[in-house]
Every structure is written in C-alpha cells, then in structure tokens.
Amino acid sequence: MVLEKLMGLTDEEFMDSLMVASNIRKLGRMELLYTCVADLVSFLHRTGMDDLLGGMEHYYDPNDHNRVIYHSKSEDASDRIKQILADADKLLVECEGACDESSAYQLLVRVLKE
C-alpha cells in the first residue's frame, strides 16, 4: 500500500506493474538461456561436430531467435523455457569432454548453475 501511494497508482495499476515486471524477468531468463544454447550449437556447427546436435539445428537458424523469444504467446513462455532447458541438458551430456574448453560450453554450464 505504501508503494502504491508513493507511486500514485491504483490497486489495478500496481498489480499490472508487478505482472509486467514478472514477465520481463521471465523473458529475460528465457533469452539468456536461449542465447547460451544457441552459442554452443553454433560452436558445434562451426567446428564440424553436427553429430552432437541431435535435432537442435534450428538454433543456428537466424530467424529462430525471434520466433522462439518474441513471436510466441506469453502463456507459452514456461513451456519454451522447459524446452530450452531440456535442450541445454541434452547438449551438456553430448558435449561433455569434447567441448570442455569452449567458452560457449563453459558459459552454458555457468548459466545453468546460477
């Protein structure tokens, strides 16, 4: 209530602001995860290790980022995050030992730990 009064918002406006902030955080996390997975997929593709991708080739399609992050319904965000996390887990298993020195691999590991 104190924040509402200080900011001059009604209950409805305050709740809308909280929902927007929550959605921004969720989409920010999703984009960070997506970018880390896409970077590792691109690394694998550039270095000729396409056999480790297992159906994740879409990550190096230039239009995939916008399609996944921006052109989907906000209600689907949780499902998209789950899919990106599943892809990340699969990549970590496939790449373990083969890409440990890659900065893309190390960054994905770090993001998942945090």
C-alpha distance (Angstrom), angle and dihedral (degrees) to the residues before:
residue distance angle dihedral
M1 . . .
V2 3.78 . .
L3 3.80 91.1 .
E4 3.80 90.8 48.1
K5 3.80 90.8 53.7
L6 3.80 94.4 44.3
M7 3.78 91.7 49.4
G8 3.80 93.9 40.5
L9 3.81 93.6 -124.8
T10 3.78 131.7 145.5
D11 3.81 119.8 -128.3
E12 3.80 90.5 -99.6
E13 3.81 94.4 48.5
F14 3.81 90.5 47.4
M15 3.81 92.3 51.7
D16 3.82 90.7 46.8
S17 3.80 89.4 52.6
L18 3.80 91.2 51.5
M19 3.80 91.8 49.2
V20 3.80 92.2 49.7
A21 3.80 91.2 49.6
S22 3.81 90.6 49.1
N23 3.80 92.3 50.1
I24 3.80 91.3 48.3
R25 3.81 90.8 53.4
K26 3.81 91.5 48.3
L27 3.81 93.2 48.5
G28 3.80 90.6 45.7
R29 3.80 90.9 54.3
M30 3.79 90.9 46.5
E31 3.80 92.5 50.9
L32 3.81 92.0 48.4
L33 3.81 91.7 50.6
Y34 3.80 91.8 45.0
T35 3.80 92.2 49.9
C36 3.80 92.8 50.4
V37 3.81 92.3 49.1
A38 3.82 91.8 45.0
D39 3.82 91.3 49.9
L40 3.78 91.9 53.0
V41 3.82 91.7 45.6
S42 3.82 89.5 50.6
F43 3.81 90.4 49.0
L44 3.79 90.8 51.7
H45 3.79 91.2 48.2
R46 3.83 93.6 47.9
T47 3.80 92.2 49.2
G48 3.80 94.6 48.2
M49 3.80 96.7 -108.8
D50 3.80 94.7 125.6
D51 3.81 89.7 135.2
L52 3.83 87.8 74.1
L53 3.82 93.6 57.1
G54 3.80 98.2 78.0
G55 3.80 99.1 -170.1
M56 3.79 97.9 -28.3
E57 3.80 96.0 107.8
H58 3.81 90.1 114.0
Y59 3.82 88.8 76.3
Y60 3.81 91.3 73.6
D61 3.80 92.5 49.3
P62 3.85 104.8 107.5
N63 3.83 91.6 -138.1
D64 3.80 95.4 50.2
H65 3.82 95.2 80.5
N66 3.81 93.6 58.1
R67 3.79 92.3 41.7
V68 3.80 93.4 52.4
I69 3.79 100.2 36.8
Y70 3.80 106.5 31.8
H71 3.79 110.9 15.8
S72 3.77 100.0 58.2
K73 3.77 131.0 83.5
S74 3.78 115.8 -89.7
E75 3.81 89.5 -126.7
D76 3.81 88.0 65.1
A77 3.82 93.4 56.2
S78 3.81 94.6 98.0
D79 3.80 91.4 50.6
R80 3.80 91.4 47.8
I81 3.81 91.0 49.8
K82 3.81 90.1 50.6
Q83 3.82 90.4 51.4
I84 3.79 92.9 48.2
L85 3.81 90.1 48.9
A86 3.81 90.4 49.5
D87 3.80 89.8 50.7
A88 3.81 90.1 47.9
D89 3.81 91.6 52.0
K90 3.79 90.9 48.4
L91 3.80 91.4 49.9
L92 3.79 92.6 49.6
V93 3.79 90.9 54.2
E94 3.81 93.0 45.9
C95 3.82 94.5 45.5
E96 3.79 100.3 42.0
G97 3.76 108.3 125.6
A98 3.81 94.2 3.4
C99 3.82 98.2 68.0
D100 3.78 105.2 21.3
E101 3.81 92.1 122.0
S102 3.81 94.1 48.8
S103 3.80 114.3 107.9
A104 3.83 89.0 -142.6
Y105 3.81 90.4 56.7
Q106 3.80 93.1 45.2
L107 3.80 91.8 49.1
L108 3.80 92.3 51.1
V109 3.80 90.4 50.1
R110 3.80 90.4 49.7
V111 3.79 94.3 48.6
L112 3.79 91.9 50.2
K113 3.80 92.0 48.9
E114 3.78 92.0 51.6
